[in-house]
Amino acid sequence: MPVYTQELPLLAEAQVVVLGSGSAGSTAAIAAARAGADTLLVERYGFLGGTSTMVLDTFYGFYTPGNEAARVVAGIPWEIVERLYAYDMVIERPSSYGAGQAVTYDPTTLKVVWEQTALEAGARLLLHTFCVDVLREGDRITGLVVASKRGLGLIRGQVFVDASGDADLVFRGGAPFEAAGSDGQPAQSLTTTFRLGGVDAERAQAVKRDEMVSRMKAANLSGEYRLPREEGSVHRMPMADVVATNMTRVAYVDGTDPLELTKAEVEGRRQALEYTRFLRQQIPGYEQAYLMNFSTQIGIRETRRIWGEYRLTRDDVLSARKFPDAVAQCGAPIEDHHAGNSTRWEYVPEGGTYDIPYRALLPQGVDNLLVAGRCLSADHDAHASVRSMGQCMAMGQAAGTAAALAARASRSPRQLAIDTLQEQLRSDGALFSGATVAAAR
């Protein structure tokens, strides 16, 4: 670990410090602040939301697949949805591939919802700040070394939540992790999403998925188009003539390597223009469509996965396993965006759910650190299910609540009595161990 030759200026200190303000981190900060902890949320971009506001426009994982949708995520995550309803900027719709009812929203409005909810909870925000290192004493992290336009600075904390998506604190703190692809299964591919305006929604929606796939295959066979993924999706938005896409595919990329990411960003935008050309020329309803925007950055599905006190497995997912230390649940299918032109889907049997154990959020080797979101402890296939944003938000509520309870008791998160944590989560509306509610809308 580097030794800093001059004392770093202290920028801030808090009981709970959350790194990364994606759907997991924002929810964690809200939960920690509501539980009474002095909470600081650190984010490298100039807005909150991460993937939820700069890449995607849909929360998946709130519902189980199947004809009878059952909602398996509630608490703070569902409050965020309700706040979007208050702005009339959210719709619920059947998702592609039977992956459970989708909650589609306007990402621009969601930025404000995240900010206002966090500030109302009492969390402090620190934007435009990038973590470059950690300070560690023994088995505890004592501070984050961060960079901004003013140079390096130090943030002190009592308990830390790594919601960076890429397990940055775990990596920089020397805790064990598994890099995506190191187990022989290539990391899931990356996707640049884009939105189109000027779409004749009625005519466009009349083109069903099978027909879209058939036309994509024919377009590739003609040699006039180059579409790496032949079964991507287009879906409607809360705005009348706007659709959003999940179509492009950039494979074999290490999402923690800036050189590879640079190439992936360029390739993703090139593909987005090609898919736009295909839609305008080959799909009814898109003749007058125009490109509104690309995702702020390319969407990354899988990088580092921590080695936690427990590792969620493929068998856990497909057997709908329950755990005594459950803090969240998931019914989403294994959704593996491999390098080919299709996607591998495997479903939890009979619309069931499996639990996410608290131990999967506890990194080995560091006492005052939790993770939330897609960097949890899971194998490749389990990760391909549990990374849905609904579950990332639920993990965020669990991690933020646990961090606050641990800070208040001056204990490490792994010393926290699971009954105490579960009782608090239930009182705050969280669902786990098979609890569901009917579709609300």
KELUM-372124 format. One record per residue (C-alpha): residue in one letter; x negated, y negated, z negated. Coordinates in steps of 0.001 Angstrom, whole numbers, plus 500000, padded with zeros to 6 digits. Layout:
aXYZ/...
//
This chain:
m500000500000500000/p498512496592500949/v497050494328498260/y498087490697498686/t495160488358498144/q497275485432497018/e500390485311494913/l503571485397496956/p506194482715496267/l509216484089494447/l512218483498496700/a514890485155494578/e515592487785491953/a518712489748491153/q519928492769489250/v520948494496492500/v519205493787495801/v520808495209498964/l518717495321502129/g520765495263505329/s524263493850505756/g525785496415508076/s529052498098507206/a527290500031504425/g525242497157503036/s528004494561503083/t530345496951501285/a527595497814498785/a527007494147497970/i530739493505497535/a531076496531495246/a528018495668493147/a529092492056492691/r532651493037491756/a531232495476489208/g529568492531487487/a526002492701488786/d524062489667489963/t523748490790493589/l521626489579496500/l522282490738500091/v519264490373502397/e519782490382506179/r517428489818509111/y520094488412511450/g522081485202510970/f525365486988510223/l526690490006508360/g528005493241509796/g525105494934511550/t526411497472514052/s530004496584513124/t529637493029514478/m526807493181516989/v527288496562518718/l530704498090518082/d534287496885517717/t535856499989516194/f535787501681512814/y535807505453513216/g536054507908510347/f538957506312508477/y541283509103509667/t541114512830510176/p541436514142513740/g544672515720514911/n548246514717515576/e549034513994511909/a546513511308511016/a545564511225507349/r543462508357506073/v540468509543504062/v538771506204503346/a540341503469501235/g539090501022498586/i536933498123499779/p536637499502503350/w540406499452503822/e540582495978502274/i538319494788505104/v540811496239507602/e543695494505505811/r541854491200506016/l541452491693509765/y545205492305509966/a545728488949508271/y543930487339511231/d545939489482513690/m542637490709515067/v542879494485514622/i544812497334516211/e544981501056515474/r544901503408518439/p544308507056519300/s540581507587519771/s538845509421522584/y538111513144522258/g540494513656519331/a538060512138516849/g540740510623514625/q542721507413514850/a540482504428515616/v540627500955514050/t539619498422516711/y538952494784515800/d537444491542517065/p533755491547515970/t533564487752515842/t536398487601513319/l534835490438511337/k531681488354510785/v533774485838508868/v535658488559506993/w532400490130505789/e530972486767504721/q534048485549502896/t534687488854501130/a531067489053499926/l531007485436498750/e534372485751496998/a533002488801495172/g530114486690493895/a527309488158496009/r524540485850497173/l523464485959500820/l519966485559502246/l519997485631506050/h517176485336508602/t514943487333506251/f513066490504507243/c511599493012504786/v507986493862505712/d506791495669502582/v507679496686499031/l505873496363495730/r505927499526493664/e504790500323490149/g504810504018489332/d508125505507490420/r509925502152490666/i510166499479493317/t509606496077491717/g510057493783494681/l510486493276498412/v507943491409500481/v509951489512503074/a509119487330506048/s510968484275507306/k510192481086509232/r508450479872506054/g506112482860505864/l505921485655503306/g507837485653500038/l508870487958497224/i512292489153496068/r512438490814492641/g515152493264491666/q516205495789489069/v517998498280491356/f517696498355495152/v520059499654497836/d518517500587501184/a521251499930503739/s518834499108506545/g520060502001508689/d516454502998509343/a515540503768505704/d513069500883505707/l512726500726501914/v512293504483501692/f509635504333504409/r507777501350502967/g508099502640499418/g506449505967500230/a509499508150499571/p509971511245501775/f512103511132504914/e512621513071508131/a512129511262511412/a514829511983513979/g513498514453516516/s510905515993514201/d513158519009513576/g513173519988517257/q516536518368518005/p515956515107519912/a517251511937518307/q520684510925519532/s520663508583522495/l521123504813522308/t523969502776523817/t524335499185524965/t528017498374524639/f529720495640526640/r533105493957526900/l535032493019530036/g537664490307530411/g540213489793533169/v541391493414533054/d544894494366534172/a545499496394531026/e548625498213532199/r547025499528535385/a543702500273533664/q545335502275530873/a547190504368533439/v543821505881534410/k543453508788531991/r540153510084530688/d540019513156532958/e540473510971536017/m537801508529534795/v535343511402534318/s536180512798537761/r535550509429539395/m532257509019537548/k531065512411538735/a532105511593542298/a530341508232542088/n527098509906541020/l527389512556543722/s527868509847546353/g524424508473545575/e525826504944545460/y525811504724541652/r523531505805538822/l525655506580535748/p523682508625533171/r526752509415531070/e529808510737532875/e532338510766530026/g531968507407528319/s535012505592527025/v536838502321527649/h539389501083525143/r541695498138524648/m541023495290522249/p543303493071520152/m542998490512522986/a545407491199525858/d543122491367528921/v539901492512527217/v538456496023527039/a535365497359525298/t533117500181526413/n530933502940525012/m529373504186528246/t525641503648528664/r523070506220527556/v519353505667526923/a517716508886525745/y514455509971524122/v513827506723522262/d512241506285518835/g514440503555517387/t511678502475514987/d509093501851517751/p509304498253519069/l507669499161522380/e510197501916523050/l513056499721521830/t512029496940524192/k512258499277527167/a515547500666525870/e517090497186525560/v516196496378529182/e517441499736530453/g520670499515528461/r521605496158529984/r520716497422533464/q523050500368532941/a525805498096531622/l525804496125534871/e525923499365536854/y528918500646534873/t530607497268535333/r530094497554539101/f531558501065539027/l534649499989537096/r535305496990539356/q534918499000542549/q536344502395541601/i538940502052538821/p542363500405539274/g542948497402537041/y539323496300536968/e539188494534540331/q539043491055538748/a537176492072535606/y534169490064534485/l531385490787532034/m531958488928528747/n528972490076526726/f526491492808525901/s526007494065522367/t523601491808520449/q521147494695520399/i521261498227521696/g523204500588519428/i520974503019517524/r522536506207516180/e519688508023514456/t516166507236513228/r514927508117509731/r516962510356507403/i515865510470503778/w515065513585501805/g517439513163498899/e518340515143495813/y520707517033498114/r520690517383501886/l524070517538503637/t524063520317506227/r525894521459509312/d527386524325507285/d528705521842504714/v530497519944507476/l532011522898509320/s533051524693506113/a534698521529504708/r532602521878501557/k533527520108498315/f530981518909495737/p531279518139492017/d529397514843492541/a531565513710495484/v531721509940496065/a533242509852499574/q534655512211502190/c534641512703505937/g536775514500508499/a534952513237511592/p533631515828514045/i529978516448514815/e529426514008517688/d525994514606519193/h525060512124521931/h522326514215523451/a520330513305526530/g522647514920529083/n525660513433530845/s528121514685528203/t528489514733524403/r528642517743522078/w531721517836519806/e532376520274516933/y535311519788514570/v535936520293510873/p538503523134510832/e542230522376510618/g541823518649510199/g540049519149506869/t537441517027505144/y534132517600503429/d532674515617500533/i529651513344500605/p527713514092497398/y526150511308495344/r522842513206495407/a522589512599499187/l522242508869498403/l519353509351495954/p515890509382497579/q513306511661496067/g510357510046494343/v511787506579493581/d513850505996490454/n515605502672491113/l516611503113494748/l519801504267496466/v520606504482500156/a523885503877501947/g524824504422505570/r523304506457508337/c519933506972506621/l521440509292503974/s520040512745503327/a521493514983506046/d520358517311508788/h520799516377512442/d524255517900512918/a525706516729509599/h524355513272510352/a526136513334513730/s529415513516511796/v528859511468508669/r527353508409510389/s530812507051511304/m531324503503510029/g534257504439507805/q531945506806505907/c529079504277505914/m531427501797504233/a532563504410501704/m528929505260500931/g528281501544500538/q531026501223497940/a529593504224496056/a525981503009496195/g526831499424495256/t528989500532492339/a526313502955491127/a523620500276491392/a525660497863489299/l526477500474486637/a522832501544486463/a521594497951486182/r524120497183483474/a523027500217481451/s519300499663482187/r519119503189483577/s518032504652486890/p520793505576489368/r519975509286489012/q520552509049485245/l524060507728485783/a526817510071484570/i528705511179487663/d532013511140485772/t531502507450484971/l530778506609488604/q533686508649489956/e536099507103487469/q535064503610488528/l535315504469492226/r538787505954491819/s539966502900489896/d538695500784492793/g540686502818495320/a538009505128496738/l539062508554498067/f537136511833497862/s537581515567497222/g540520516000499547/a542481512866498599/t544259511270501561/v546922508710502266/a549346508568505171/a548626506316508113/a549704502853507007/r550551501363510393/
//
